[in-house]
Amino acid sequence: MKIKIKLPSWQGIKNVKQKIKKYAFPINCILGIIGIVLLAYSTYLIINDYQEEKKGIRYQATITALSYQNDYYLGTVTYVVEDTLYEQKIKIKNKEITVNDKVEIKYDKNNPNHLIENNHFLQLLFLIPVSIICLKLSVDYLLEHFKGNKKTIFLKENGILIYADVDLVFINNKAKKKKGRLPYLIRLKYHNPTDGNIYTYESKNIYFDIKTIIEEKGVLRLPIYLNKENTYDYYIDIEFLLPKEEI
């Protein structure tokens, strides 16, 4: 019997990518929350281990009984503190140990009947790097997101609005590829009636096919918001051209 494997279409892959981009903000917020929680828990473990270590007393206890449990021994140990005999059960991973051997324990100096287990090194070795990675990914994205949005909002609310002619839409061969694709650039020209000069503006790198969109919609001019204090600082508005998931 032949098994047919249906490969996803390019349109299907594109739709998935668009959905991922659409939910990038909440995903990165969740990553940030996960990073904070993991870092907080790691900090708790470190502080707790330190406090437990301060009140712990190390002692060579005697093994009085052993029973095998899967991959470890469950041992009964006895130890004496201030002429009082205590008995506890502990996990022992050393399979060569026998009854009457000595094993190191750590008991609470304020409560000798309580054994202290404060070794979370392996957990911390996992938790701390994961929390840092989550926080870095989240913070980098959110900073870029809010920085870009803040500038765009400022220019839209306070800038000078002009409409410039679309001069050229081309691929920027000097830019870095993203997911194997080079970005597009839009070059606009604006004839200033005040001084008679022609000014040229270029968009930021656009990593989707803006050229096809402009051609299909027959766009000849685009709005530009200029900073009143510095006309080299501007924002070319192409959001109205895009499907919602691309914004």
N, C-alpha and C positions, 0 to 999 in steps of 0.2 A: 504494500500500500504506500502510495506516494503522499508525503506530507507537504502541503503547500504553505509556505511561509510568506505572509503578506507584509511587505516592507512598508513603513510609513511613507506617505507622499510628502513632497517638498512643502505643499500647502499645509499639511498636517503639522509638520515640524515648525513651520513659520507661525502657525496658530499657537502652538505650545510656547514658543519663544515670546510671542506677544503677551500671552497670559502671565508668564514669569515676569516680564517687564512691568506689566500692569500691577502685579502684587509685590513688586520689589520693595516698596516702602514699608508695608506691614511686615514682610518677611524679615527685613533688616531691623525693624523695631523688636520683633520677637527674638532675633539673634542677640540683640543688645540686652534684652531682659534675661535671656538664658545665661549670657556672659556674666551679668551682674549677680544673678542667683548663685552660679557656680563659684564665682570669686568670693562671694559672701560666705558660702558654705566652706570653702577652702580656708578662709581666714578664721572661721569658727573652729575648724579642726586644728589649725596651727595653735591658736590660743588655748584651746582645750587640752591639747597634748602637752603644751608647755606647763600649764597649771597642774595637770596630773603628774608630770615628771617632778615638779617641785615637792609634791607631797608623797611621792613614791619612795619606798625603801626596797632595795634589791636584797634577795635572800636565796640561799641554796636550799630548796625544799627537797624532801625525800619522796620518791615515788613508792607508793604502797600497793597500787593495783593498776592494771592496764587492761583495756578492752579495745579491740580493733573496730574502727568505724570507717568503712569505705577506704579513704586514702590517708587516714590519720589514726593515731591512738587517742582514746579518751582516758586520761590518767588521773588517778586519785593521788594527791600530794598532801603531805603534812609538813607543818612548820611551827616553830615555837617562838612566841613573842611575849616577853616578860612573864615567863613560866606558864604561859597558857598555850595549849596545843590547839592548832587550827587545822581544819581539813577542807580541801577544795578540789573541784574537778576542773581540769584544764585540757586543752587540745595539744597534742604533741605530734609534730610531723616527722621527727627523727625515728625511723623504724628500727634502728639498731639499739635503742634504749631498752632497758629492762627494769624489772622491779628492784628497788633498793638503790637505783642510781639517783644521782642528784640532778636537779633541773632548776634553772634560775627563774624565780618569780619576782613580781613586784607588788607589794601590798601597800595599802593606804596607812600612813603613820597615824592618822586620826581614827581609823577604823580598820584594824588588822585583819578583820574577817572579810574585807573587800579587796579583791585583786584588781590591779590596774592594768588595762590593756590600752595603750595610747600610741600604738605604732600605726599611723595612717600614711606612711611614706608612699606606698604604691598608689593609693587613692589620690594623693596630692600630685603625684607624678603625672597622673592622667587629667585631673580636674583643672590644675592651674594652666597648662598649655591650651586646653580646650576653651577655657573661659577667656584667655587673652586673645585667641584667634577669633572667637565670636564677637568680642568687644571691638577688636580692630576692624573687622569687616563692617560691623554696624556703624561705628563712629566715622570711618572713612566715607561710607556711603551717605550718611545723614549730613555730615559737614558739607560735602559736595552738593547734596540736594538743597539744603537750606541756603547755602552761599549763592548758588545759581538762582534760586527762587527769589531771594532777597534782592539781588541786583536787578532781575527782570521786573519785579514788582515796582522797585524804585524808579526805573527808567520809564515804565508804562505810566506811572502816576505823575512823575515830575519832568519827564523828558520832552523834547521837541519832536513832534510827529511829522515825518516827511514820507513821501512815496517815491521810491527810486525804480528805475527801469531795470528789468532783468537783462543783464548783458551776456552772461555766460554761466552755464552749469557744467562743472567738470570734475573729474576724479583727481584727488590730491595724491599724487604719486610720492610725495615727500613725507607723508604722514605714516604713522604706524598702523599696521593692519589689526583689525579686531575680528576674531573668528574667521580669519582668512580673507577679510574684505577690506579694501581701501575705502576711505570716506569720500563723499562728494563735498564740493564747495560751491556756493552761489556767489557770483560776482555781480554787484549792482552798480549802476551809474546814476548820479543825481546832478541835474543842471540847476545850480543855485541862481535864481532870478535876481538876487540882490547884488551879487558881485560878478555874475556871468561865468563863473568857473564851474568846471565839471569835477565832481568828487566821486571817488570809487570806494565801495564798501565790500568787504568779504565776510561771509558767514563763518561760523565755527564749523569744525568737521561734523558732517552728518552721515551717520552709518546706516542709512537705508536709501532706497532709490528715489530721492527727491526729484531727480531729473524727469523720470517718467510721470510723477504726480503733476509737476509743473506743466509738462507737455500735454497731458490728458485734460487738465483743467484750463488750459489756455491762459495761464497766468503771465501777464506782461509786467506787472509792477508789484512790489512788496513794500509793506510799511516798515519804517525804521524809526526807532526811538533814540534820539541823541541826548546825551548828557549836556545840560546847559553850560556847565562849567568846563567840560572837556569833550569836544565833539568827536574825539578819537575813541571815546567810550560810548558804545552804542549797542543796540539789540535789534536784530532783524527778526521780525515776527513771522514765523511760518506755521504757528500752531493751528491756525484756521484751515490749513491745507490738509492736516493729518487726521487719520482715523483716531478715535479716542484712545485706543490702546498704545499708540505711538507717542503720545504727548508725555 
